[in-house]
Amino acid sequence: MSAKVEVYTKMFCPFCIRAVALFDKKGVKIIDIPAANDKVKRAEMNQRSNGRNTFPQIFINGEHIGGSDDLAALERAGKLDAMLAA
C-alpha cells in the first residue's frame, strides 16, 4: 500500500489514537500533523477539510476522508484498502 496518508491529530485524543492504530494495523505509514496547539496547522486543517475542526482529520492522496468514524465506515464497507492501494 503506497497511498499518502495525512492525519491532523491532537495529543491524547482517543479518536486520533483509534485512527492511527487502524493505519498501523494495516502497515500504513502516516504523516502525523499535530495541529491542536499550532494555529497555522489548525487553520490549514480547517481550510482543507471545508471548515471541520474536530480531530482527527484524515486525507488519503489529498482526498479528505473525514474523521475517525468516517475512516471506520470506509473500513467496514471494504473500501479503505482500495483507497490505500491507489
TORTIZA-791439 format. One record per residue: residue number from 1; z, x, y negated of N, C-alpha, C in turn; chain. Coordinates in nm, 2 decimals, padded with zeros to 4 digits, always signed. Each point is the difference from the previous one (the first is absolute). Layout:
// residues N
PT num     nw     nu     nv    caw    cau    cav     cw     cu     cv chaine
PT NUM      Z      X      Y      Z      X      Y      Z      X      Y      A
...
***
This chain:
// residues 86
PT num     nw     nu     nv    caw    cau    cav     cw     cu     cv chaine
PT   1 +00.00 +00.09 +00.12 +00.00 -00.09 -00.12 +00.00 +00.09 -00.12      A
PT   2 -00.09 -00.03 -00.09 -00.02 +00.10 -00.11 +00.00 -00.07 -00.14      A
PT   3 +00.06 -00.12 -00.01 +00.00 -00.07 -00.13 +00.09 +00.07 -00.09      A
PT   4 -00.03 -00.02 -00.13 +00.09 +00.05 -00.11 +00.10 -00.12 -00.02      A
PT   5 +00.13 +00.03 +00.02 +00.10 -00.10 -00.01 +00.10 +00.04 -00.11      A
PT   6 +00.01 -00.08 -00.11 +00.09 +00.03 -00.11 +00.11 -00.11 +00.00      A
PT   7 +00.12 +00.04 -00.01 +00.11 -00.10 +00.00 +00.09 +00.04 -00.12      A
PT   8 +00.01 -00.10 -00.09 +00.10 +00.01 -00.11 +00.13 -00.04 +00.05      A
PT   9 +00.10 +00.08 -00.01 +00.13 -00.02 +00.06 +00.12 +00.01 -00.10      A
PT  10 +00.11 -00.05 +00.05 +00.12 +00.00 -00.07 +00.11 +00.05 +00.10      A
PT  11 +00.08 +00.09 -00.04 +00.11 +00.05 +00.09 +00.09 -00.11 +00.05      A
PT  12 +00.03 +00.01 +00.13 +00.09 -00.09 +00.07 -00.05 -00.14 +00.01      A
PT  13 -00.13 -00.02 -00.03 -00.06 -00.14 +00.01 -00.03 -00.03 +00.15      A
PT  14 +00.06 -00.10 +00.06 -00.02 -00.03 +00.14 -00.14 -00.04 +00.03      A
PT  15 -00.07 -00.06 -00.09 -00.14 -00.04 +00.02 -00.09 +00.13 +00.00      A
PT  16 +00.03 +00.09 -00.09 -00.07 +00.13 +00.00 +00.02 +00.08 +00.13      A
PT  17 +00.12 +00.00 +00.05 +00.04 +00.07 +00.12 -00.08 -00.06 +00.12      A
PT  18 +00.00 -00.14 +00.00 -00.07 -00.07 +00.11 -00.15 +00.04 +00.00      A
PT  19 -00.06 +00.00 -00.12 -00.15 +00.02 -00.01 -00.03 +00.15 +00.04      A
PT  20 +00.08 +00.09 -00.05 -00.02 +00.14 +00.03 +00.02 +00.03 +00.15      A
PT  21 +00.10 -00.07 +00.06 +00.02 +00.01 +00.15 -00.12 -00.05 +00.08      A
PT  22 -00.06 -00.10 -00.05 -00.12 -00.05 +00.08 -00.11 +00.10 -00.01      A
PT  23 -00.02 +00.06 -00.11 -00.11 +00.11 -00.01 +00.04 +00.12 +00.08      A
PT  24 +00.13 +00.03 +00.00 +00.05 +00.12 +00.08 -00.03 -00.03 +00.15      A
PT  25 +00.03 -00.13 +00.04 -00.02 -00.04 +00.14 -00.14 +00.02 +00.04      A
PT  26 -00.09 -00.03 -00.09 -00.15 +00.01 +00.03 -00.05 +00.14 -00.03      A
PT  27 +00.08 +00.09 -00.04 -00.04 +00.14 -00.02 -00.08 +00.02 -00.12      A
PT  28 +00.02 -00.09 -00.10 -00.08 +00.01 -00.13 +00.08 +00.07 -00.10      A
PT  29 -00.06 +00.10 -00.06 +00.07 +00.07 -00.11 -00.03 -00.08 -00.13      A
PT  30 +00.11 -00.02 -00.07 -00.02 -00.08 -00.13 +00.02 +00.10 -00.12      A
PT  31 -00.04 -00.05 -00.11 +00.03 +00.06 -00.13 +00.11 -00.09 -00.06      A
PT  32 +00.12 +00.06 +00.01 +00.12 -00.07 -00.05 +00.01 +00.02 -00.15      A
PT  33 +00.00 -00.11 -00.08 +00.00 +00.01 -00.15 +00.13 -00.07 -00.04      A
PT  34 +00.11 +00.08 -00.02 +00.12 -00.06 -00.05 -00.02 -00.05 -00.15      A
PT  35 +00.02 -00.12 -00.02 -00.04 -00.06 -00.13 +00.11 -00.08 -00.06      A
PT  36 +00.11 -00.02 +00.06 +00.11 -00.09 -00.05 +00.05 +00.06 -00.14      A
PT  37 +00.02 +00.13 +00.00 +00.06 +00.06 -00.12 -00.10 +00.08 -00.08      A
PT  38 -00.12 -00.02 +00.02 -00.11 +00.08 -00.07 -00.09 -00.11 -00.07      A
PT  39 +00.02 +00.00 -00.14 -00.07 -00.11 -00.07 -00.15 +00.01 +00.01      A
PT  40 -00.05 +00.12 +00.00 -00.15 +00.02 +00.01 -00.05 -00.04 +00.14      A
PT  41 +00.07 +00.04 +00.11 -00.04 -00.05 +00.13 +00.02 -00.15 +00.02      A
PT  42 +00.10 -00.05 -00.06 +00.03 -00.15 +00.02 -00.11 -00.07 -00.08      A
PT  43 -00.04 +00.04 -00.12 -00.11 -00.06 -00.07 -00.13 +00.01 +00.07      A
PT  44 -00.02 +00.11 +00.07 -00.12 +00.02 +00.08 +00.00 -00.10 +00.11      A
PT  45 +00.11 -00.01 +00.07 +00.01 -00.09 +00.11 -00.02 -00.15 -00.04      A
PT  46 +00.06 -00.04 -00.11 -00.02 -00.13 -00.06 -00.15 -00.03 -00.03      A
PT  47 -00.07 +00.10 -00.06 -00.14 -00.02 -00.04 -00.08 -00.01 +00.13      A
PT  48 +00.02 +00.09 +00.10 -00.08 +00.00 +00.12 +00.02 -00.12 +00.09      A
PT  49 +00.12 -00.06 -00.01 +00.04 -00.12 +00.08 -00.01 -00.13 -00.07      A
PT  50 -00.07 +00.00 -00.11 -00.02 -00.12 -00.08 +00.13 -00.07 -00.04      A
PT  51 +00.09 +00.09 -00.05 +00.13 -00.05 -00.05 +00.11 -00.02 +00.10      A
PT  52 -00.02 +00.03 +00.12 +00.11 -00.01 +00.10 +00.10 +00.12 -00.03      A
PT  53 +00.13 -00.04 +00.00 +00.10 +00.11 -00.03 +00.11 +00.01 +00.10      A
PT  54 -00.03 -00.05 +00.12 +00.10 +00.02 +00.11 -00.04 +00.12 +00.08      A
PT  55 +00.10 +00.05 +00.08 -00.03 +00.11 +00.08 +00.01 -00.04 +00.15      A
PT  56 -00.08 +00.07 +00.08 -00.11 +00.09 -00.04 -00.13 -00.07 -00.04      A
PT  57 -00.09 +00.08 -00.06 -00.13 -00.05 -00.02 -00.09 +00.10 +00.08      A
PT  58 -00.09 -00.05 +00.08 -00.07 +00.08 +00.10 -00.15 -00.01 -00.03      A
PT  59 -00.07 +00.11 +00.01 -00.14 +00.01 -00.02 -00.06 +00.08 +00.12      A
PT  60 -00.10 -00.05 +00.06 -00.07 +00.06 +00.11 -00.15 +00.02 -00.05      A
PT  61 -00.04 +00.13 -00.01 -00.13 +00.04 -00.05 -00.03 -00.07 -00.14      A
PT  62 +00.10 +00.00 -00.08 -00.01 -00.06 -00.13 +00.01 -00.15 -00.01      A
PT  63 +00.01 -00.07 +00.11 +00.01 -00.14 +00.00 +00.14 -00.04 +00.00      A
PT  64 +00.04 -00.09 -00.09 +00.14 -00.05 -00.01 +00.03 -00.09 +00.12      A
PT  65 +00.09 +00.04 +00.08 +00.05 -00.08 +00.12 +00.11 -00.10 -00.04      A
PT  66 +00.08 +00.05 -00.09 +00.12 -00.09 -00.04 +00.13 +00.08 +00.04      A
PT  67 +00.10 -00.08 +00.04 +00.13 +00.05 +00.04 +00.02 +00.01 +00.15      A
PT  68 +00.12 +00.02 +00.03 +00.04 +00.02 +00.14 -00.04 -00.12 +00.09      A
PT  69 +00.03 -00.12 -00.05 -00.03 -00.13 +00.07 -00.16 -00.01 +00.02      A
PT  70 -00.07 +00.04 -00.10 -00.15 +00.00 +00.01 -00.05 +00.09 +00.11      A
PT  71 +00.07 +00.12 +00.00 -00.04 +00.10 +00.10 +00.03 -00.05 +00.14      A
PT  72 +00.12 -00.06 +00.02 +00.04 -00.05 +00.13 -00.09 -00.11 +00.04      A
PT  73 -00.05 -00.08 -00.09 -00.09 -00.11 +00.03 -00.14 +00.06 +00.05      A
PT  74 -00.04 +00.10 -00.06 -00.13 +00.07 +00.05 +00.02 +00.05 +00.14      A
PT  75 +00.12 +00.06 +00.02 +00.03 +00.06 +00.14 +00.00 -00.12 +00.10      A
PT  76 +00.07 -00.11 -00.03 +00.01 -00.11 +00.09 -00.14 -00.06 +00.03      A
PT  77 -00.09 +00.00 -00.10 -00.13 -00.06 +00.01 -00.10 +00.10 +00.07      A
PT  78 +00.05 +00.12 +00.03 -00.08 +00.10 +00.07 -00.11 +00.06 -00.09      A
PT  79 +00.02 +00.00 -00.13 -00.10 +00.05 -00.10 +00.04 +00.14 -00.05      A
PT  80 +00.12 +00.04 +00.01 +00.04 +00.12 -00.06 -00.06 +00.13 +00.05      A
PT  81 -00.01 +00.00 +00.14 -00.06 +00.12 +00.06 -00.15 +00.03 -00.05      A
PT  82 -00.07 -00.11 -00.01 -00.14 +00.01 -00.05 +00.00 +00.06 -00.14      A
PT  83 +00.09 -00.05 -00.08 +00.00 +00.05 -00.14 +00.04 +00.15 -00.01      A
PT  84 +00.09 +00.04 +00.09 +00.05 +00.13 +00.00 -00.11 +00.10 +00.06      A
PT  85 -00.09 -00.06 +00.08 -00.10 +00.09 +00.06 -00.12 +00.02 -00.09      A
PT  86 -00.01 -00.09 -00.10 -00.12 +00.01 -00.09 +00.00 +00.12 -00.08      A
***
